[in-house]
Amino acid sequence: MSLVVSFFLEFLRVLFIFIMGSIILIGLETWVFRRKEVMDYAWMLGIANIIIIFVVYRNILQFNGWFKSIRNKKLNRSNTFVL
């Protein structure tokens, strides 16, 4: 498989993971936080969702995709902990 095709497939995979992860996390958060006051700060939950999806992708999911690179590395332990 050519490098361009595998990169495009991996890009589509990342978009799919981001969309499905966001849908699942938003659904879970609205189920847990049913109060109106909490949903006033939904932008913070959105940023937290992006960070969670990023950490899960970089530490687990990037090694299972189509695009293989020598630069694929896990986040180091301190960066994962801070995020």
Secondary structure as UniProt FT lines:
FT   HELIX           3..32
FT   HELIX           36..39
FT   TURN            40..41
FT   HELIX           42..59
FT   HELIX           61..64
FT   TURN            70..71
FT   HELIX           77..82
//
